[in-house]
Amino acid sequence: MYLKELRIEGFKSFGKSAVLSFPTAITAIVGPNGSGKSNVAEAFRFVMGEQSMKSMRGKRGEDLLFNGGTGANRANRAKVSIVFDNTEQLLNSSFDEVSVSRTVYRNGTNEYAINGTQVRHRDVVELLAKANIGSTGHHIISQGEADRILHASNEERKEILEDGLGLKLLQYRRIEAEKKLRRAQANIAETDLILRETTPHLRHLKRQVERYEKSKKIREELLHLYAVYLAYETTYLATARCAAEEEYDTLQERISGITKAITKEKKKAVSEQQVAEMGKQEKSLSDALRAVRDKRDVASREIGRLEGERAALQRLTKDAKSEPIDREALRRLYKEVQHRFMTADEYGAVITYALQQLQAMLGRKSAVQQEAEKQLAHLQKKQEAVQEQMSALQKEEQQYACAQEALHTRKEQEIAVARQSEKNELALITEKNTFEQTLAEARHTLAVLREDEENIQREMTEGAVLIGSAINNYKSVVVPQEAQDEDREKQKERRRLLERKKIELETIGAGGDNEEIYTEYQRVSERVAFLQTEKKDLLHSMQDCEEGIKTIQKEVETRFKAGVQAISAEFGKLFTILFGGGRATIAIEKRTVAKEGEEPEMRVGVAVQVALPHKKISALEQLSGGERALVSIALLFAISQVTPPPFLILDETDAALDEANSRRYGDMIESLAKQSQLILITHNRETMHRAGALYGVTMGSTGLSALLSVQFDEAVRVAK
C-alpha cells in the first residue's frame, strides 16, 4: 500500500485529532449526511496543495478551521498530514516513509512541511506530481463532480486527460523552460540595452585612454624631471636655510652683545643733572670757602687791632704819669683809632698813632695807666680768643679748599670718563648699525628662502595633481656634495624644462584623473566583454530552452496521443460492461479560433462520443443523470486503468446508481483496486461490501466528527 495514514486536526468538523489508516486496497468511509465524511476527501485536497477555496466548499482560509460546538472550543489552526510508504521509491525522496503536512491559521497563513521540514507549496506540488498525484484531477472525484469531465469543454477535458496521463510533470518542466526562456529573452534585451548604452561610452573611454597612453610617457619624463629638480631644490633650500639661520642667530647674538655694551657705556656717562649737582656742590664749597676766608680776614684784622691796642696800652702804661687819664679823652681816642683802623689801608700807622696818643695820655695821668693795664689784660684774653677762632677758621678754610679741589678733580675725571664713554658708545652704535643692516639682509634672505619653500610646496602639490603620489620619489634621489655649490642658473634651466613638460602634458588634456579613466576603461571593457559572453551564453541557453520545449512538447504530444488511444480503448470496454453494449470513444479534436484583429489560433481538445444500446443520441446533453454518471465513471476508470494513480478517492460517485449498476460498479472497483489503492466515501451497500476496511463517521450533539473503524478480514478471523 502506498497510502499509509491520514491525520486530521482542527479541519472543518474534525475539531479533535482523527487518524485514518489504510491497510487494505479498498477503504470505505460511511456515515449519515452531515456527519463530515466528505470533509475527509477535502482534507486530501487540502494537504496536497489545493488552492481553490471553492473546491473545498469555503470562501476564506478561516472557513477550513473548526468553529467550535457544544462544549468544544473553536480551533486556532487546522492541520492535515498524509503519510506515504516510499519503500518502492514512489516519491522522489531517499526516505522509506514520507510525510506531507499543511497547516492553515485563522489569519489565512499557510505552512507546508515534508518530513517535518518547512517547504514551499511548489515543493509539495512537484513532489506529488512526480508520482502522478495532485490536489485535483482524475484521482479525487468529489460528490456531485463525477460528470465534470463530461461537462468540461474539449480544451478543459484535454487538461484533465493530461493530468490523468501523468503529463503534469512534463508540463511543469515545459513551464519552467518557458519561464527560463522568457528570463533569457528579457536578460538578452537588457544586455542589448546595456551594450547600446555602454559601447559609445567605451569608445569615448578608448579615446581618453589613447590620450592617456600618450601622456604616460610625458608623465614618466616629468616624474624624472620633478625628482631631480625637487631633490636639488630641497637640498639647496635646506643647506641655504641652515646657513642663513646660523648667520642670523650669530648676528642677533652680536647685536645683543653690542646693545648690552652700549647700555653699559651709557651707565658710565655723567648726566646733565649730575654735572649740575656737582656744579652746585662746587659753588657751595666756593661760597663756604669765601665766607671762611672773610671771617679769617675779620679775625686777622681783629687780632691786628688788638695787638695795636695792646702795644698802645703797653706804651701808655710805660709812659704814663701820675696824672689820671681822662676817660673821656681816652674814649674819644679809642673811637678815633677805631675809625682809622676801619678805614685805613695800612694798620701799622693807625696802631702807631694810637700808641703815641695812648703814651701821651699815660704819661700825663697814672689813673690812665692803671686803666690801661686793666684793658691790656682784657685785650690779652680777647686776643687769645680771637687767635683760637683764627686757628679754627684756617683749619676750616683748609678743609673747604681740599674738598673744593677734590670735587673739581672728580668732576674733571667724570667728564673725561663721560667723553670717552660717548666715544665708545658712538663706535658701538656704528658697529650695531652695521650688524643690523647685515641682519636685515639675513632676514630678507630667510624670507626669500621661506618663499622658495612655499613655492616648492605649491610645486609639489601641483605635481601631485599631474603625477600623483610618485611626486615623493625625489626623496630617493642622491644629490652629490659638490652639486650644492653649483650655479643657480642650472637649477633655473631645470625649472624651465619642467614647465615646458607640464605645458605639454596639460595641452593633451592629461590630468590627475587619468588613472581613474584607465581603470574605468578596463572596467567597462571587462563589463562589455562579460556582457557579450553573457549574451552568447543566454543565446545558447535560449537555444537549449527552445530545443527543450520542443522536445517536451513533442514528448507530451506523443504520450498524449498514445494515452488518448489507450484510454479510448479502455473507455469503450468499460462502457460496454456498464451499459451491456453500445460504443464509446474519445478522440483528439483540433479547431481554429480567430478573433478580430488577431491571428488565428489553433486549439486542441478531446471530444467524447457515445452510442447507447437500443437508444439513439446525438449529444452528451441528451443523457440522463444516471447515464451521465456511468459514462463519467467509465471514462475516469479508463484513465485510471491506463495510468494507474497510487490511490483513488471517490466521494459518493455511486449515489445515482441502481442496484444492477452498483454491482457492475463494484466489479469495476475490485478490478481497479488491483492497480490503485481506493478510498471510497459511499452510502451504497454494494460498494461497502467490496471494502476491506470500513470507517464510520458520526457527529453527536457536540458538533464534532468522530471515527469508528472496522477491518473485515480481522473481524472474520475473530468471528471464526
MINU-629731 format. One record per residue (C-alpha): residue number from 1; z, y, x. Coordinates in steps of 0.2 Angstrom, whole numbers, always signed. Layout:
N
[NUM, [Z, Y, X]],
...
//
This chain:
720
[1, [+0, +0, +0]],
[2, [-5, +17, +7]],
[3, [+7, +27, -5]],
[4, [+25, +23, -2]],
[5, [+35, +36, -11]],
[6, [+35, +52, -21]],
[7, [+51, +63, -21]],
[8, [+53, +77, -34]],
[9, [+67, +90, -33]],
[10, [+68, +105, -45]],
[11, [+50, +104, -50]],
[12, [+47, +108, -68]],
[13, [+58, +97, -79]],
[14, [+65, +87, -64]],
[15, [+80, +98, -61]],
[16, [+88, +84, -51]],
[17, [+81, +74, -37]],
[18, [+70, +60, -43]],
[19, [+62, +47, -32]],
[20, [+47, +36, -37]],
[21, [+42, +21, -25]],
[22, [+25, +12, -27]],
[23, [+27, -5, -20]],
[24, [+13, -13, -31]],
[25, [-5, -10, -33]],
[26, [-3, -3, -51]],
[27, [+12, +8, -56]],
[28, [+13, +14, -74]],
[29, [+23, +29, -79]],
[30, [+28, +29, -98]],
[31, [+38, +39, -109]],
[32, [+38, +49, -125]],
[33, [+29, +65, -127]],
[34, [+38, +80, -119]],
[35, [+48, +69, -108]],
[36, [+40, +76, -92]],
[37, [+29, +61, -87]],
[38, [+14, +72, -85]],
[39, [+24, +83, -73]],
[40, [+23, +68, -61]],
[41, [+4, +70, -60]],
[42, [+6, +89, -57]],
[43, [+19, +85, -44]],
[44, [+5, +75, -35]],
[45, [-7, +90, -37]],
[46, [+6, +102, -31]],
[47, [+11, +93, -15]],
[48, [-7, +90, -10]],
[49, [-11, +109, -10]],
[50, [-17, +113, -27]],
[51, [-19, +132, -28]],
[52, [-24, +134, -46]],
[53, [-9, +138, -57]],
[54, [-19, +134, -72]],
[55, [-22, +116, -66]],
[56, [-3, +114, -66]],
[57, [+0, +122, -83]],
[58, [+8, +138, -76]],
[59, [+4, +156, -73]],
[60, [+16, +160, -58]],
[61, [+25, +151, -45]],
[62, [+41, +153, -54]],
[63, [+34, +143, -68]],
[64, [+35, +127, -57]],
[65, [+53, +128, -55]],
[66, [+66, +120, -66]],
[67, [+73, +134, -78]],
[68, [+89, +125, -82]],
[69, [+96, +116, -98]],
[70, [+111, +112, -106]],
[71, [+125, +110, -93]],
[72, [+112, +112, -79]],
[73, [+108, +127, -69]],
[74, [+91, +133, -65]],
[75, [+84, +129, -48]],
[76, [+80, +142, -34]],
[77, [+66, +131, -27]],
[78, [+55, +117, -31]],
[79, [+51, +104, -18]],
[80, [+39, +89, -19]],
[81, [+37, +76, -4]],
[82, [+25, +62, -3]],
[83, [+26, +48, +10]],
[84, [+11, +38, +16]],
[85, [+11, +21, +25]],
[86, [+0, +25, +40]],
[87, [+0, +9, +50]],
[88, [-18, +7, +47]],
[89, [-21, +25, +53]],
[90, [-27, +31, +36]],
[91, [-22, +48, +41]],
[92, [-26, +57, +57]],
[93, [-8, +55, +64]],
[94, [+0, +45, +78]],
[95, [+15, +41, +66]],
[96, [+16, +25, +56]],
[97, [+23, +35, +42]],
[98, [+18, +52, +37]],
[99, [+27, +64, +25]],
[100, [+19, +79, +17]],
[101, [+30, +91, +8]],
[102, [+28, +108, -1]],
[103, [+42, +120, -7]],
[104, [+40, +135, -18]],
[105, [+53, +148, -21]],
[106, [+56, +159, -36]],
[107, [+48, +174, -27]],
[108, [+32, +164, -26]],
[109, [+33, +160, -7]],
[110, [+26, +143, -2]],
[111, [+31, +132, +13]],
[112, [+21, +117, +19]],
[113, [+28, +103, +31]],
[114, [+21, +87, +39]],
[115, [+34, +76, +45]],
[116, [+47, +90, +44]],
[117, [+37, +102, +55]],
[118, [+31, +118, +46]],
[119, [+12, +120, +45]],
[120, [-1, +129, +36]],
[121, [-9, +125, +19]],
[122, [-25, +122, +28]],
[123, [-17, +109, +39]],
[124, [-12, +99, +24]],
[125, [-29, +100, +16]],
[126, [-38, +95, +32]],
[127, [-26, +80, +35]],
[128, [-28, +73, +17]],
[129, [-47, +77, +17]],
[130, [-50, +66, +32]],
[131, [-43, +52, +21]],
[132, [-53, +56, +6]],
[133, [-38, +63, -3]],
[134, [-37, +80, -11]],
[135, [-27, +91, -24]],
[136, [-41, +89, -37]],
[137, [-56, +79, -40]],
[138, [-60, +61, -45]],
[139, [-43, +53, -39]],
[140, [-32, +64, -50]],
[141, [-38, +63, -68]],
[142, [-26, +73, -79]],
[143, [-23, +71, -98]],
[144, [-37, +79, -108]],
[145, [-48, +81, -92]],
[146, [-56, +64, -92]],
[147, [-73, +70, -98]],
[148, [-73, +86, -87]],
[149, [-86, +78, -76]],
[150, [-97, +77, -92]],
[151, [-93, +95, -97]],
[152, [-97, +101, -80]],
[153, [-114, +109, -75]],
[154, [-126, +99, -64]],
[155, [-121, +110, -49]],
[156, [-102, +108, -53]],
[157, [-105, +89, -55]],
[158, [-113, +89, -38]],
[159, [-97, +96, -30]],
[160, [-86, +83, -39]],
[161, [-98, +69, -33]],
[162, [-97, +76, -15]],
[163, [-79, +76, -16]],
[164, [-78, +58, -23]],
[165, [-90, +53, -9]],
[166, [-79, +59, +5]],
[167, [-90, +73, +10]],
[168, [-77, +86, +9]],
[169, [-73, +84, +27]],
[170, [-91, +87, +32]],
[171, [-91, +102, +21]],
[172, [-76, +109, +29]],
[173, [-85, +106, +46]],
[174, [-100, +115, +39]],
[175, [-90, +129, +33]],
[176, [-81, +131, +49]],
[177, [-98, +130, +58]],
[178, [-105, +144, +47]],
[179, [-89, +154, +50]],
[180, [-91, +152, +68]],
[181, [-110, +156, +67]],
[182, [-106, +172, +57]],
[183, [-92, +177, +70]],
[184, [-105, +173, +84]],
[185, [-118, +184, +75]],
[186, [-105, +198, +72]],
[187, [-100, +196, +91]],
[188, [-118, +197, +96]],
[189, [-121, +213, +85]],
[190, [-105, +220, +93]],
[191, [-110, +215, +110]],
[192, [-128, +223, +107]],
[193, [-120, +239, +101]],
[194, [-108, +240, +116]],
[195, [-123, +236, +128]],
[196, [-133, +250, +120]],
[197, [-119, +262, +122]],
[198, [-114, +256, +139]],
[199, [-131, +255, +148]],
[200, [-135, +274, +148]],
[201, [-118, +276, +155]],
[202, [-121, +263, +168]],
[203, [-137, +272, +173]],
[204, [-128, +288, +175]],
[205, [-114, +280, +185]],
[206, [-128, +272, +196]],
[207, [-135, +289, +200]],
[208, [-117, +295, +203]],
[209, [-114, +280, +215]],
[210, [-130, +283, +224]],
[211, [-124, +301, +227]],
[212, [-108, +294, +232]],
[213, [-116, +282, +245]],
[214, [-125, +297, +252]],
[215, [-109, +307, +253]],
[216, [-99, +292, +260]],
[217, [-107, +294, +277]],
[218, [-104, +313, +277]],
[219, [-86, +309, +272]],
[220, [-84, +297, +287]],
[221, [-91, +311, +299]],
[222, [-80, +323, +290]],
[223, [-65, +312, +292]],
[224, [-68, +311, +311]],
[225, [-70, +330, +312]],
[226, [-54, +333, +302]],
[227, [-45, +320, +313]],
[228, [-50, +329, +329]],
[229, [-48, +346, +323]],
[230, [-31, +344, +315]],
[231, [-25, +334, +330]],
[232, [-29, +348, +342]],
[233, [-24, +362, +330]],
[234, [-7, +354, +326]],
[235, [-4, +351, +344]],
[236, [-8, +369, +349]],
[237, [+2, +376, +335]],
[238, [+17, +365, +339]],
[239, [+16, +370, +358]],
[240, [+12, +388, +355]],
[241, [+26, +390, +342]],
[242, [+39, +381, +353]],
[243, [+34, +393, +367]],
[244, [+34, +408, +356]],
[245, [+51, +404, +348]],
[246, [+58, +401, +365]],
[247, [+52, +418, +371]],
[248, [+58, +426, +355]],
[249, [+75, +419, +357]],
[250, [+76, +424, +376]],
[251, [+71, +442, +371]],
[252, [+84, +443, +357]],
[253, [+97, +437, +370]],
[254, [+91, +450, +382]],
[255, [+91, +464, +369]],
[256, [+108, +458, +363]],
[257, [+115, +459, +381]],
[258, [+107, +477, +383]],
[259, [+114, +483, +367]],
[260, [+132, +477, +372]],
[261, [+129, +486, +389]],
[262, [+124, +502, +380]],
[263, [+139, +501, +369]],
[264, [+150, +498, +385]],
[265, [+142, +514, +393]],
[266, [+144, +524, +378]],
[267, [+163, +520, +379]],
[268, [+163, +527, +397]],
[269, [+156, +544, +391]],
[270, [+168, +558, +388]],
[271, [+166, +566, +371]],
[272, [+165, +584, +367]],
[273, [+182, +583, +359]],
[274, [+189, +575, +374]],
[275, [+181, +589, +385]],
[276, [+188, +602, +373]],
[277, [+205, +594, +373]],
[278, [+206, +594, +392]],
[279, [+200, +612, +392]],
[280, [+214, +617, +380]],
[281, [+226, +607, +392]],
[282, [+219, +616, +407]],
[283, [+221, +633, +398]],
[284, [+238, +629, +393]],
[285, [+243, +624, +411]],
[286, [+235, +640, +417]],
[287, [+244, +651, +404]],
[288, [+260, +642, +408]],
[289, [+257, +645, +427]],
[290, [+254, +663, +425]],
[291, [+269, +665, +414]],
[292, [+280, +657, +428]],
[293, [+272, +667, +441]],
[294, [+276, +683, +431]],
[295, [+293, +678, +429]],
[296, [+294, +674, +448]],
[297, [+287, +691, +451]],
[298, [+300, +699, +440]],
[299, [+314, +689, +448]],
[300, [+307, +694, +466]],
[301, [+307, +712, +461]],
[302, [+324, +710, +454]],
[303, [+330, +702, +470]],
[304, [+322, +717, +480]],
[305, [+330, +729, +468]],
[306, [+347, +720, +470]],
[307, [+345, +719, +489]],
[308, [+341, +738, +489]],
[309, [+356, +742, +478]],
[310, [+367, +731, +490]],
[311, [+361, +740, +505]],
[312, [+363, +756, +497]],
[313, [+380, +752, +491]],
[314, [+384, +745, +508]],
[315, [+379, +761, +517]],
[316, [+388, +771, +504]],
[317, [+403, +761, +506]],
[318, [+402, +763, +525]],
[319, [+398, +782, +525]],
[320, [+409, +787, +510]],
[321, [+423, +800, +512]],
[322, [+439, +800, +504]],
[323, [+432, +811, +491]],
[324, [+429, +802, +475]],
[325, [+412, +799, +470]],
[326, [+406, +807, +454]],
[327, [+402, +794, +442]],
[328, [+390, +805, +433]],
[329, [+381, +809, +448]],
[330, [+381, +790, +453]],
[331, [+374, +786, +436]],
[332, [+360, +799, +437]],
[333, [+356, +792, +454]],
[334, [+355, +774, +448]],
[335, [+343, +779, +434]],
[336, [+333, +789, +446]],
[337, [+332, +774, +458]],
[338, [+328, +763, +444]],
[339, [+314, +774, +438]],
[340, [+307, +775, +455]],
[341, [+309, +756, +458]],
[342, [+299, +753, +442]],
[343, [+285, +765, +445]],
[344, [+284, +764, +464]],
[345, [+271, +753, +473]],
[346, [+282, +751, +488]],
[347, [+300, +746, +485]],
[348, [+306, +750, +503]],
[349, [+305, +769, +501]],
[350, [+314, +768, +484]],
[351, [+328, +757, +492]],
[352, [+329, +769, +507]],
[353, [+330, +784, +496]],
[354, [+343, +775, +485]],
[355, [+353, +770, +500]],
[356, [+353, +788, +508]],
[357, [+359, +795, +491]],
[358, [+372, +782, +490]],
[359, [+378, +785, +508]],
[360, [+379, +804, +505]],
[361, [+389, +801, +489]],
[362, [+400, +789, +498]],
[363, [+403, +800, +512]],
[364, [+410, +813, +501]],
[365, [+421, +803, +490]],
[366, [+432, +787, +493]],
[367, [+433, +783, +475]],
[368, [+415, +781, +475]],
[369, [+416, +769, +490]],
[370, [+428, +759, +480]],
[371, [+417, +758, +465]],
[372, [+403, +754, +476]],
[373, [+412, +740, +484]],
[374, [+415, +733, +467]],
[375, [+397, +735, +462]],
[376, [+392, +727, +478]],
[377, [+402, +711, +474]],
[378, [+394, +711, +457]],
[379, [+377, +713, +464]],
[380, [+380, +699, +476]],
[381, [+384, +687, +462]],
[382, [+369, +694, +452]],
[383, [+358, +692, +466]],
[384, [+363, +674, +469]],
[385, [+360, +670, +451]],
[386, [+343, +678, +452]],
[387, [+339, +669, +468]],
[388, [+343, +652, +459]],
[389, [+332, +657, +445]],
[390, [+319, +662, +458]],
[391, [+320, +644, +466]],
[392, [+318, +636, +449]],
[393, [+303, +647, +445]],
[394, [+295, +642, +461]],
[395, [+298, +624, +458]],
[396, [+291, +625, +440]],
[397, [+276, +635, +447]],
[398, [+273, +621, +460]],
[399, [+273, +608, +446]],
[400, [+261, +618, +435]],
[401, [+250, +621, +449]],
[402, [+250, +602, +454]],
[403, [+247, +597, +435]],
[404, [+233, +610, +434]],
[405, [+224, +603, +450]],
[406, [+226, +585, +444]],
[407, [+219, +590, +427]],
[408, [+205, +598, +435]],
[409, [+201, +584, +446]],
[410, [+202, +571, +432]],
[411, [+190, +582, +421]],
[412, [+178, +583, +435]],
[413, [+179, +564, +438]],
[414, [+177, +561, +419]],
[415, [+162, +572, +418]],
[416, [+155, +564, +434]],
[417, [+158, +547, +426]],
[418, [+150, +553, +409]],
[419, [+135, +559, +418]],
[420, [+132, +543, +427]],
[421, [+135, +533, +411]],
[422, [+122, +544, +402]],
[423, [+110, +540, +416]],
[424, [+114, +521, +414]],
[425, [+113, +522, +395]],
[426, [+96, +530, +396]],
[427, [+90, +517, +408]],
[428, [+97, +503, +397]],
[429, [+89, +511, +381]],
[430, [+72, +512, +390]],
[431, [+74, +494, +395]],
[432, [+79, +489, +377]],
[433, [+64, +498, +370]],
[434, [+53, +489, +382]],
[435, [+60, +472, +377]],
[436, [+60, +477, +358]],
[437, [+41, +481, +360]],
[438, [+39, +464, +368]],
[439, [+50, +456, +354]],
[440, [+39, +464, +341]],
[441, [+24, +456, +349]],
[442, [+33, +439, +350]],
[443, [+37, +441, +331]],
[444, [+19, +445, +327]],
[445, [+14, +430, +337]],
[446, [+26, +419, +327]],
[447, [+19, +427, +311]],
[448, [+2, +423, +316]],
[449, [+7, +405, +320]],
[450, [+15, +403, +304]],
[451, [+0, +410, +295]],
[452, [-10, +397, +305]],
[453, [+1, +384, +300]],
[454, [+0, +389, +282]],
[455, [-19, +389, +284]],
[456, [-19, +371, +292]],
[457, [-8, +365, +277]],
[458, [-21, +373, +265]],
[459, [-35, +365, +275]],
[460, [-26, +348, +274]],
[461, [-24, +350, +255]],
[462, [-42, +354, +253]],
[463, [-47, +340, +265]],
[464, [-36, +328, +254]],
[465, [-47, +333, +239]],
[466, [-63, +328, +249]],
[467, [-57, +313, +259]],
[468, [-41, +308, +251]],
[469, [-25, +302, +260]],
[470, [-36, +297, +275]],
[471, [-34, +316, +280]],
[472, [-17, +310, +288]],
[473, [-27, +299, +301]],
[474, [-26, +314, +313]],
[475, [-9, +309, +317]],
[476, [-15, +294, +326]],
[477, [-27, +304, +337]],
[478, [-20, +306, +355]],
[479, [-23, +324, +362]],
[480, [-24, +325, +381]],
[481, [-11, +336, +390]],
[482, [-25, +347, +398]],
[483, [-33, +350, +381]],
[484, [-18, +360, +376]],
[485, [-24, +374, +388]],
[486, [-42, +373, +383]],
[487, [-51, +389, +377]],
[488, [-48, +393, +359]],
[489, [-67, +395, +356]],
[490, [-69, +376, +357]],
[491, [-57, +374, +343]],
[492, [-67, +388, +333]],
[493, [-83, +378, +336]],
[494, [-75, +363, +329]],
[495, [-69, +373, +314]],
[496, [-87, +379, +311]],
[497, [-94, +362, +312]],
[498, [-81, +356, +300]],
[499, [-85, +370, +287]],
[500, [-104, +365, +288]],
[501, [-100, +347, +284]],
[502, [-89, +352, +270]],
[503, [-103, +363, +263]],
[504, [-115, +349, +265]],
[505, [-103, +337, +256]],
[506, [-100, +349, +242]],
[507, [-119, +353, +240]],
[508, [-122, +335, +235]],
[509, [-109, +335, +222]],
[510, [-96, +324, +231]],
[511, [-78, +327, +226]],
[512, [-61, +319, +226]],
[513, [-65, +308, +211]],
[514, [-80, +299, +220]],
[515, [-69, +283, +222]],
[516, [-65, +283, +204]],
[517, [-83, +284, +200]],
[518, [-87, +270, +211]],
[519, [-73, +260, +203]],
[520, [-79, +264, +186]],
[521, [-97, +259, +191]],
[522, [-90, +242, +197]],
[523, [-80, +240, +181]],
[524, [-95, +245, +170]],
[525, [-107, +234, +180]],
[526, [-95, +219, +178]],
[527, [-92, +224, +160]],
[528, [-111, +224, +157]],
[529, [-114, +208, +166]],
[530, [-100, +200, +157]],
[531, [-107, +206, +140]],
[532, [-124, +199, +145]],
[533, [-116, +182, +150]],
[534, [-106, +183, +134]],
[535, [-122, +186, +124]],
[536, [-130, +171, +132]],
[537, [-115, +161, +128]],
[538, [-115, +167, +110]],
[539, [-133, +164, +108]],
[540, [-130, +146, +114]],
[541, [-116, +145, +103]],
[542, [-126, +151, +88]],
[543, [-140, +138, +93]],
[544, [-126, +125, +93]],
[545, [-119, +130, +77]],
[546, [-136, +131, +68]],
[547, [-140, +114, +75]],
[548, [-123, +108, +70]],
[549, [-125, +115, +52]],
[550, [-142, +107, +51]],
[551, [-135, +90, +57]],
[552, [-120, +91, +45]],
[553, [-132, +97, +31]],
[554, [-144, +83, +34]],
[555, [-129, +70, +35]],
[556, [-122, +77, +19]],
[557, [-139, +76, +10]],
[558, [-142, +58, +17]],
[559, [-125, +52, +12]],
[560, [-125, +61, -4]],
[561, [-142, +54, -9]],
[562, [-136, +37, -4]],
[563, [-120, +39, -13]],
[564, [-128, +45, -29]],
[565, [-139, +30, -29]],
[566, [-124, +18, -26]],
[567, [-114, +27, -40]],
[568, [-128, +27, -52]],
[569, [-129, +8, -50]],
[570, [-111, +5, -52]],
[571, [-111, +18, -66]],
[572, [-124, +8, -75]],
[573, [-114, -9, -73]],
[574, [-98, -1, -79]],
[575, [-107, +7, -94]],
[576, [-114, -9, -99]],
[577, [-97, -18, -98]],
[578, [-89, -4, -108]],
[579, [-102, -2, -122]],
[580, [-108, -20, -122]],
[581, [-126, -15, -117]],
[582, [-136, +1, -115]],
[583, [-141, +10, -100]],
[584, [-133, +25, -89]],
[585, [-139, +33, -73]],
[586, [-136, +49, -63]],
[587, [-149, +57, -53]],
[588, [-151, +72, -41]],
[589, [-160, +87, -50]],
[590, [-167, +102, -42]],
[591, [-172, +119, -50]],
[592, [-177, +136, -45]],
[593, [-167, +151, -51]],
[594, [-175, +168, -50]],
[595, [-165, +184, -53]],
[596, [-173, +201, -55]],
[597, [-175, +210, -38]],
[598, [-170, +194, -28]],
[599, [-179, +180, -20]],
[600, [-180, +163, -30]],
[601, [-165, +152, -26]],
[602, [-166, +133, -25]],
[603, [-151, +125, -34]],
[604, [-146, +106, -33]],
[605, [-136, +97, -46]],
[606, [-133, +80, -53]],
[607, [-139, +75, -71]],
[608, [-131, +61, -81]],
[609, [-142, +51, -93]],
[610, [-135, +38, -105]],
[611, [-143, +27, -118]],
[612, [-131, +19, -130]],
[613, [-135, +2, -138]],
[614, [-140, +2, -156]],
[615, [-139, +22, -155]],
[616, [-152, +35, -150]],
[617, [-145, +51, -142]],
[618, [-154, +64, -133]],
[619, [-139, +74, -125]],
[620, [-121, +71, -120]],
[621, [-115, +83, -133]],
[622, [-120, +71, -146]],
[623, [-107, +58, -140]],
[624, [-91, +55, -150]],
[625, [-74, +58, -142]],
[626, [-71, +40, -138]],
[627, [-89, +38, -132]],
[628, [-87, +53, -120]],
[629, [-71, +46, -114]],
[630, [-79, +29, -110]],
[631, [-93, +37, -101]],
[632, [-82, +48, -91]],
[633, [-71, +33, -86]],
[634, [-86, +23, -82]],
[635, [-93, +37, -71]],
[636, [-76, +40, -62]],
[637, [-73, +22, -59]],
[638, [-90, +20, -52]],
[639, [-86, +34, -40]],
[640, [-70, +25, -35]],
[641, [-80, +9, -33]],
[642, [-92, +17, -21]],
[643, [-79, +27, -11]],
[644, [-63, +19, -15]],
[645, [-48, +33, -13]],
[646, [-32, +27, -6]],
[647, [-24, +30, -23]],
[648, [-30, +35, -40]],
[649, [-19, +44, -53]],
[650, [-24, +43, -71]],
[651, [-15, +53, -84]],
[652, [-17, +46, -101]],
[653, [-36, +44, -99]],
[654, [-34, +29, -111]],
[655, [-27, +39, -125]],
[656, [-43, +39, -135]],
[657, [-47, +20, -133]],
[658, [-46, +7, -147]],
[659, [-39, -10, -144]],
[660, [-55, -18, -138]],
[661, [-60, -4, -127]],
[662, [-42, -4, -120]],
[663, [-44, -22, -115]],
[664, [-61, -18, -106]],
[665, [-52, -3, -98]],
[666, [-38, -14, -92]],
[667, [-50, -26, -84]],
[668, [-58, -12, -75]],
[669, [-41, -6, -69]],
[670, [-37, -23, -62]],
[671, [-54, -23, -53]],
[672, [-51, -6, -46]],
[673, [-34, -10, -40]],
[674, [-41, -22, -28]],
[675, [-48, -7, -18]],
[676, [-36, +8, -23]],
[677, [-18, +10, -27]],
[678, [-16, +16, -45]],
[679, [-3, +27, -53]],
[680, [-6, +26, -72]],
[681, [+3, +38, -85]],
[682, [+0, +30, -101]],
[683, [+6, +26, -119]],
[684, [-6, +11, -120]],
[685, [+2, -6, -121]],
[686, [-13, -15, -114]],
[687, [-13, -3, -99]],
[688, [+6, -6, -97]],
[689, [+3, -24, -97]],
[690, [-8, -23, -81]],
[691, [+5, -14, -71]],
[692, [+16, -22, -58]],
[693, [+30, -8, -59]],
[694, [+35, +2, -73]],
[695, [+44, +19, -73]],
[696, [+51, +26, -89]],
[697, [+53, +45, -91]],
[698, [+66, +51, -103]],
[699, [+74, +68, -107]],
[700, [+90, +70, -116]],
[701, [+99, +85, -123]],
[702, [+101, +92, -106]],
[703, [+83, +96, -104]],
[704, [+82, +86, -88]],
[705, [+69, +72, -85]],
[706, [+76, +56, -79]],
[707, [+68, +40, -72]],
[708, [+71, +21, -76]],
[709, [+61, +8, -66]],
[710, [+56, -10, -68]],
[711, [+47, -21, -57]],
[712, [+39, -35, -67]],
[713, [+37, -48, -53]],
[714, [+55, -46, -49]],
[715, [+60, -47, -67]],
[716, [+51, -63, -69]],
[717, [+59, -70, -54]],
[718, [+76, -65, -61]],
[719, [+72, -72, -78]],
[720, [+67, -89, -70]],
//
